[in-house]
């Protein structure tokens, strides 16, 4: 899939509706998550389970948005 099509897909289905996109990578014994809302992206969110990595990414994204807004 071309990069422009991938970017449009995420804009159309996630960011346009105000949703958050999560990407999780399994490194065997640890999970690495990235969260983005289209304007702010956080990475280096690790957890021992997939859900804990997503929870950490959501928390970091919320903190980043709070710091950005004031």
Backbone as CSV, one residue per row, in Angstrom:
resi,resn,N_x,N_y,N_z,CA_x,CA_y,CA_z,C_x,C_y,C_z
1,UNK,0.855,-1.175,0.000,0.000,0.000,0.000,0.903,1.241,0.000
2,UNK,0.667,2.175,-0.894,1.483,3.395,-0.925,1.300,4.229,0.352
3,UNK,2.320,4.996,0.680,2.293,5.800,1.914,1.164,6.823,1.900
4,UNK,0.904,7.447,0.761,-0.156,8.467,0.710,-1.521,7.842,0.963
5,UNK,-1.712,6.602,0.477,-2.979,5.926,0.712,-3.131,5.538,2.185
6,UNK,-2.051,5.079,2.801,-2.046,4.743,4.224,-2.378,5.973,5.069
7,UNK,-1.745,7.102,4.765,-2.000,8.339,5.516,-3.440,8.807,5.343
8,UNK,-3.972,8.727,4.133,-5.351,9.121,3.900,-6.306,8.212,4.668
9,UNK,-6.030,6.903,4.662,-6.875,5.948,5.376,-6.969,6.303,6.858
10,UNK,-5.802,6.590,7.470,-5.824,6.938,8.889,-6.507,8.274,9.129
11,UNK,-6.323,9.223,8.279,-7.008,10.502,8.444,-8.511,10.298,8.331
12,UNK,-8.931,9.528,7.348,-10.353,9.355,7.093,-11.063,8.573,8.192
13,UNK,-10.460,7.475,8.670,-11.144,6.609,9.621,-10.859,6.911,11.084
14,UNK,-9.729,7.548,11.396,-9.384,7.784,12.790,-9.395,9.257,13.142
15,UNK,-8.488,10.001,12.562,-8.246,11.365,13.010,-9.398,12.298,12.679
16,UNK,-10.086,12.089,11.556,-11.203,12.952,11.179,-12.330,12.833,12.184
17,UNK,-12.470,11.689,12.791,-13.548,11.451,13.755,-13.108,11.685,15.194
18,UNK,-11.876,12.124,15.406,-11.397,12.383,16.749,-10.939,11.144,17.488
19,UNK,-10.711,10.074,16.775,-10.290,8.831,17.414,-8.775,8.804,17.581
20,UNK,-8.308,7.869,18.357,-6.877,7.675,18.598,-6.462,6.364,17.947
21,UNK,-5.374,6.401,17.199,-4.846,5.195,16.563,-3.711,4.649,17.416
22,UNK,-3.748,3.363,17.677,-2.708,2.683,18.450,-1.990,1.680,17.552
23,UNK,-0.674,1.621,17.669,0.141,0.608,17.004,0.906,-0.117,18.100
24,UNK,0.799,-1.427,18.126,1.461,-2.220,19.161,2.367,-3.241,18.478
25,UNK,3.611,-3.337,18.970,4.588,-4.282,18.453,4.965,-5.240,19.578
26,UNK,4.968,-6.525,19.268,5.324,-7.561,20.241,6.799,-7.896,20.087
27,UNK,7.592,-7.664,21.140,9.018,-7.987,21.129,9.307,-9.277,21.886
28,UNK,8.332,-10.133,22.044,8.521,-11.406,22.737,8.057,-11.336,24.177
29,UNK,8.830,-10.693,25.038,8.453,-10.612,26.444,7.950,-9.226,26.836
30,UNK,7.920,-8.293,25.885,7.472,-6.927,26.163,6.756,-6.376,24.932
31,UNK,5.829,-5.476,25.162,5.074,-4.848,24.085,5.430,-3.360,24.021
32,UNK,5.499,-2.834,22.812,5.809,-1.429,22.575,4.617,-0.815,21.856
33,UNK,4.073,0.287,22.395,2.886,0.911,21.817,3.180,2.343,21.408
34,UNK,2.504,2.762,20.335,2.551,4.140,19.846,1.101,4.592,19.706
35,UNK,0.801,5.796,20.180,-0.551,6.342,20.075,-0.494,7.687,19.372
36,UNK,-1.494,7.945,18.534,-1.552,9.212,17.810,-2.998,9.620,17.619
37,UNK,-3.236,10.926,17.738,-4.572,11.445,17.442,-4.561,12.297,16.173
38,UNK,-3.484,12.262,15.427,-3.368,13.021,14.185,-2.563,14.285,14.338
39,UNK,-2.514,14.824,15.535,-1.740,16.037,15.808,-0.593,15.769,16.767
40,UNK,-0.828,14.914,17.734,0.175,14.583,18.747,0.403,13.072,18.707
41,UNK,1.675,12.677,18.744,2.040,11.264,18.758,2.965,10.995,19.930
42,UNK,2.717,9.924,20.653,3.610,9.500,21.738,4.113,8.099,21.412
43,UNK,5.354,7.852,21.785,5.947,6.543,21.546,6.743,6.134,22.782
44,UNK,7.425,5.003,22.686,8.190,4.446,23.805,7.300,4.155,25.002
45,UNK,6.148,3.560,24.750,5.227,3.149,25.799,5.301,1.628,25.884
46,UNK,5.890,1.141,26.948,6.132,-0.289,27.088,5.232,-0.897,28.152
47,UNK,4.926,-2.185,27.987,4.138,-2.909,28.966,4.390,-4.399,28.847
48,UNK,4.085,-5.126,29.910,4.300,-6.572,29.897,3.184,-7.292,29.143
49,UNK,2.035,-6.620,28.964,0.945,-7.166,28.155,0.538,-6.126,27.122
50,UNK,-0.199,-6.570,26.129,-0.649,-5.655,25.071,-1.534,-4.551,25.660
51,UNK,-2.432,-4.942,26.555,-3.351,-3.973,27.156,-2.626,-2.950,28.025
52,UNK,-1.618,-3.377,28.758,-0.890,-2.424,29.605,-0.076,-1.455,28.761
53,UNK,0.438,-1.893,27.618,1.162,-0.984,26.725,0.206,0.049,26.125
54,UNK,-0.993,-0.383,25.741,-1.990,0.557,25.202,-2.438,1.527,26.288
55,UNK,-2.613,1.035,27.493,-3.008,1.904,28.615,-1.938,2.960,28.884
56,UNK,-0.668,2.559,28.845,0.432,3.505,29.044,0.463,4.553,27.926
57,UNK,0.239,4.123,26.688,0.232,5.054,25.558,-0.927,6.047,25.680
58,UNK,-2.091,5.565,26.084,-3.245,6.455,26.262,-2.979,7.471,27.366
59,UNK,-2.354,7.038,28.460,-2.033,7.938,29.560,-1.025,9.006,29.119
60,UNK,0.030,8.575,28.416,1.036,9.531,27.946,0.450,10.523,26.940
61,UNK,-0.460,10.051,26.078,-1.102,10.943,25.114,-1.966,11.966,25.839
62,UNK,-2.684,11.528,26.853,-3.517,12.462,27.643,-2.639,13.508,28.327
63,UNK,-1.504,13.090,28.910,-0.592,14.034,29.546,-0.018,15.017,28.533
64,UNK,0.357,14.535,27.349,0.907,15.396,26.311,-0.105,16.426,25.842
65,UNK,-1.356,16.022,25.722,-2.403,16.954,25.307,-2.683,17.992,26.393
66,UNK,-2.631,17.590,27.651,-2.810,18.538,28.758,-1.673,19.553,28.799
67,UNK,-0.441,19.095,28.583,0.706,20.010,28.580,0.636,20.969,27.398
68,UNK,0.166,20.479,26.254,0.081,21.307,25.063,-0.983,22.388,25.207
69,UNK,-2.100,22.056,25.859,-3.196,23.010,25.972,-2.986,24.013,27.107
70,UNK,-2.084,23.742,27.986,-1.852,24.782,28.945,-1.532,24.349,30.293
